[in-house]
Amino acid sequence: MERERLQNYVGNGAQVRPTFTQAEMQRRLDALRTAMAGTEIDAALFTSYHNINYYSDFLYCQFGRRYGLLVDHQAMTSISAGIDGGQPWRRTFGGRNLTYTDWRKDNYFHAIRQLTGGVRRLGIEFDHVNIDLLNLLKAEFPQMEFVDIAQPAMRLRMVKSPEEIAHIEKMTAIADLGGAAVVEAVQVGVPEHEVALHSTATMVREIARTWPHAELLDTWTWFQSGLNTDGAHNPVTSRRIERGDILSLNCFPMVAGYYVALERTLFAETASNAHLRLWALNCKVHDRGKELLVPGNRCSDIAKELNEIYAAEDLLQYRSFGYGHSFGVLCHYYGREAGLELREDCDTVLEPGMVVSMEPMITIPEGMPGAGGYREHDILVLTETGNRNITGFPYGPEHLIVDHGAKVAC
């Protein structure tokens, strides 16, 4: 039986209220098209979560299917699977969507073909397209030359607009609420997952109140205790908090594909002298790092200076990752502005409008005095003359040794 290769969901309901204004979305497209013209790219096929979301306001759910956003110099069209009905159209800026069906394996490429007549140079994301997809694109479109669009797009995303900064700032306030909910739930004998659930529910409810028109997805909390604090991304478990435990809160509200973070070291009721010493040193690195986040400083130079503080205390070997990174359209399973990370191998110079975290971490192995993972995390907006810290949650021994029933006010 022969079935249709494309479906039409355009007009299925009304388009939703967008996250950003039309002027902001057009600004992004105009900047992209200028970059495309500079390298003589006829059209760009975005396939990643972050770029599709950034340019269209549509965040797809992959679930084994392919999605795309085709941008040429006249139009932009999202390409989605029929399983999602009209939701991709309702979210796509500009209202252009092409939906393909599952009835044939090559229907995705059939949809692309409808939008790429006359295209000779097609931009694709070299850091996202895998070998399988690249080979299929080459077989389906042998007349095309494929050039990288990921790096130019990343550079455009690295400097945030005033609308983006306002959006991110509201989200950091919600992360602070999530942190307060963690502290509220921390108690000896309580499992990690119960603390995390309380924090996540608090943030989701506040997101729904603040953005009543938004889709609610992907907000989460990692709460770790004891040995589980040794990694920044260790999953939540059912381990119960014990007195004297080192604890880590990691609150991640997600709104319209944008992600922010609040991360803090805490202790359950008491902390040993060894723990207090290491915690204070990590806070010292955190404080100095925030001072260095100003326009004109180079990411690699910041990392090297902070390394010296750890090295002076014989702790550099316990540092586990870079000192911070860009924030914006990203999540734990997608996105990264790799050109803006506070690492020794990143020579990007900081500019006004960038939004960057400071998040030093050391991990002391189990069995050593002060064992555990220490991490503090603030988000800063770079201004013309310095920076503005948009994280308001307290940190350090004077604030986050949590006694039974204690609460932290934000």
Buried (B, 14 or more C-beta within 10 A) or exposed (E): EEEEBBBEBBEBEEBEEBBBEEEBBEBBBEBBBEBBEEEEBBBBBBBBBBBBBBBBBBBBBEEEBBBBBBBBEEEBBBBBBBEBBBBBBBBBBBBBBBBBBEEEEBBBBBBBEBBBEEBEBBBBBEEBBEEEBEEBBEEBBEEBEBBBBBBBBBBBBBBBBEBBBEBBBBBBBBBBBBBBBBBBBBBBEBBBBBBBBBBBBBBBEBBEEBBEEBBEBBBBBBBBBBBBBBBBEBEBBEBBBEEBBBBBBBBBBBBBBBBBBBBBBBBBBEBBEEBBBBBEBBBBBBBBBBEBBBBEBBBBBBBEBBBEBBEEBEBBEBBEBBBBBBBBBBBBEBBBBBBBBBBBEBEBEBEBBBBBBBBBBBBBEEEEEBBBBBBBBBBBBBEEEEBEEBBEBBBBBEEBBBEEEEEBEB
